[in-house]
């Protein structure tokens, strides 16, 4: 993927416009980090590493240049009276935490109960992918997916569960492997109807 695809500016948290660094500036930043880690970025095995890292960042963080609302814009109203849960299981999550920029990997389970509109099921997976390809924490990611579906489909309720392993915990710090983090978000009927919420949770179980 061409890492130059990114827009030249971005909006800061205070609404100000921030200039994105150029690709050359990004390459130099990677060289600086390599030297800070204790190696020589001019070494043959590392000479092309900055380019590879920039290209990888272009892929890992492509969610900043994608719009979840656009993915959910094409809806269908003829559902022939269907009013039960629509659910996707085992949607792959590949994201990076905002604290250490380390990967966290897992699965997302997404469900909603339609009111008047339904959306193609691939679009739900695409929404998970877009938000995953940004820096955030798992709790924020869970909320973002649920809120995007709520805002764009106006369903009777939304349920999201994400189960992921964080490499900032497994490869550094406490070094506890095979520990997963589960986050959930329920709205509408999934929040008020305990039986429906329980059915969703049972359907997330593997095996």
C-alpha positions in Angstrom: 0.0 0.0 0.0 1.3 3.5 -0.8 1.8 5.3 2.4 1.5 8.7 0.5 -2.3 8.2 0.3 -2.9 10.1 3.5 -4.4 13.5 3.5 -1.9 16.4 4.0 -3.7 17.7 7.1 -5.8 16.4 10.0 -8.0 17.9 12.7 -6.6 18.0 16.2 -8.6 17.3 19.4 -9.1 21.1 19.8 -10.4 21.5 16.2 -7.1 23.0 14.9 -5.6 21.9 11.7 -2.4 19.8 12.0 0.0 19.2 9.2 0.8 15.6 8.6 4.5 14.9 8.3 5.9 14.0 4.9 6.9 10.5 4.0 10.6 11.6 4.2 10.0 12.9 7.7 8.4 9.6 8.7 11.3 7.6 7.3 13.8 9.8 9.3 11.7 9.2 12.4 12.0 5.5 12.0 15.8 5.8 11.5 15.9 7.8 14.7 14.1 5.1 16.6 16.4 2.4 15.2 19.4 4.4 16.4 17.7 5.0 19.8 17.2 1.3 20.2 20.9 0.8 19.8 21.5 -0.2 16.1 22.8 1.5 13.0 20.1 2.4 10.5 22.7 2.4 7.8 23.4 -1.4 8.4 22.4 -3.3 5.2 19.7 -5.3 7.0 18.1 -2.1 8.2 18.5 0.2 5.2 15.0 -0.5 3.8 13.4 -0.9 7.2 12.1 2.7 7.4 10.3 2.3 4.0 8.7 -1.0 5.2 7.6 0.5 8.5 6.0 3.5 6.7 4.2 1.2 4.3 3.0 -1.0 7.3 1.8 2.1 9.1 -0.2 3.1 5.9 -2.0 -0.3 6.1 -2.3 -0.6 9.9 -3.8 2.9 10.3 -5.8 3.2 7.1 -9.0 3.5 9.2 -8.3 7.3 9.6 -9.1 7.8 5.9 -12.2 5.7 5.8 -15.8 6.6 6.8 -17.9 4.1 8.7 -21.0 6.2 8.0 -20.5 5.8 4.3 -20.2 2.0 4.7 -23.6 2.0 6.5 -25.3 4.4 4.2 -26.7 1.8 1.7 -29.6 0.2 3.6 -32.5 -2.0 2.7 -36.0 -1.5 4.0 -37.8 -4.6 2.6 -37.0 -7.2 5.2 -40.4 -9.0 4.9 -41.3 -8.5 8.6 -38.0 -9.8 10.0 -37.7 -8.3 13.6 -35.1 -10.6 15.3 -31.4 -10.2 15.9 -28.9 -10.0 13.1 -25.5 -11.1 14.3 -22.0 -11.5 13.0 -19.6 -13.8 14.9 -15.8 -14.1 14.8 -15.0 -10.8 13.0 -11.3 -10.6 13.1 -9.9 -7.6 15.0 -6.4 -6.3 14.3 -5.7 -3.1 16.1 -3.0 -1.2 18.0 -3.4 0.3 21.4 -2.8 4.0 21.9 -0.6 3.5 24.9 2.3 1.5 23.4 1.3 1.3 19.8 1.5 -2.5 20.3 -1.0 -4.8 18.5 -4.1 -6.3 20.1 -5.7 -9.1 18.2 -9.0 -10.9 18.6 -12.6 -11.3 17.6 -15.6 -9.1 17.5 -19.2 -10.2 17.8 -21.7 -7.6 16.5 -25.5 -7.8 16.6 -28.5 -5.5 16.1 -32.2 -5.7 16.0 -33.6 -3.9 12.9 -36.3 -1.3 13.2 -36.9 -0.3 9.6 -33.5 -0.6 8.0 -31.0 -3.4 7.5 -27.5 -3.2 6.0 -25.4 -5.7 4.1 -23.6 -7.9 6.6 -20.2 -7.3 5.1 -20.7 -3.6 6.0 -20.8 -4.5 9.7 -17.5 -6.3 9.4 -16.1 -3.3 7.5 -17.1 -0.9 10.3 -15.2 -3.1 12.8 -12.2 -3.0 10.4 -12.2 0.8 10.0 -12.3 1.5 13.7 -9.7 -1.2 14.4 -7.2 0.4 12.0 -6.8 3.5 14.3 -5.1 4.1 17.6 -7.4 3.6 20.5 -8.1 1.3 23.4 -10.4 -1.7 23.3 -13.1 0.0 25.3 -13.2 2.9 22.9 -13.2 0.5 19.9 -16.2 -1.3 21.3 -18.1 1.9 21.8 -17.2 3.3 18.4 -18.6 0.2 16.6 -21.8 0.2 18.6 -22.4 4.0 18.3 -21.8 3.9 14.5 -24.5 1.3 14.0 -26.8 3.1 16.4 -26.4 6.4 14.6 -26.7 5.2 11.1 -29.3 2.4 11.3 -31.4 3.6 14.2 -32.1 -0.1 15.2 -34.1 -1.3 18.2 -30.8 -2.2 19.9 -27.1 -3.0 19.3 -24.8 -5.4 21.0 -21.0 -5.6 20.6 -18.5 -7.9 22.3 -14.7 -7.9 21.6 -12.4 -10.5 22.9 -8.7 -9.7 22.3 -5.1 -10.4 23.5 -2.9 -7.4 24.0 0.8 -7.7 23.1 1.6 -4.7 25.3 0.7 -7.2 28.1 2.1 -10.4 26.6 5.4 -9.2 25.2 6.4 -6.5 27.8 5.5 -5.5 31.3 3.9 -8.4 33.2 4.5 -10.9 30.3 1.3 -12.8 30.9 0.5 -14.8 27.7 -2.9 -16.1 26.6 -4.8 -13.6 28.7 -7.6 -12.0 26.8 -9.7 -8.9 27.5 -13.4 -8.8 26.9 -15.4 -5.6 26.5 -19.1 -5.2 25.8 -21.5 -2.5 24.8 -25.3 -2.9 24.8 -28.0 -0.4 23.8 -31.8 -0.5 23.3 -33.4 -3.8 23.7 -30.1 -5.6 24.3 -29.8 -3.4 27.4 -33.4 -3.7 28.6 -34.2 -7.3 27.6 -32.1 -9.7 29.8 -33.1 -12.7 27.8 -32.0 -11.2 24.5 -28.7 -10.1 26.0 -28.2 -13.6 27.4 -28.9 -15.1 23.9 -26.4 -12.8 22.3 -23.8 -13.8 24.9 -24.5 -17.5 24.5 -24.1 -17.1 20.7 -20.6 -15.6 21.2 -19.4 -18.8 22.9 -17.3 -21.1 20.7 -17.8 -24.8 20.6 
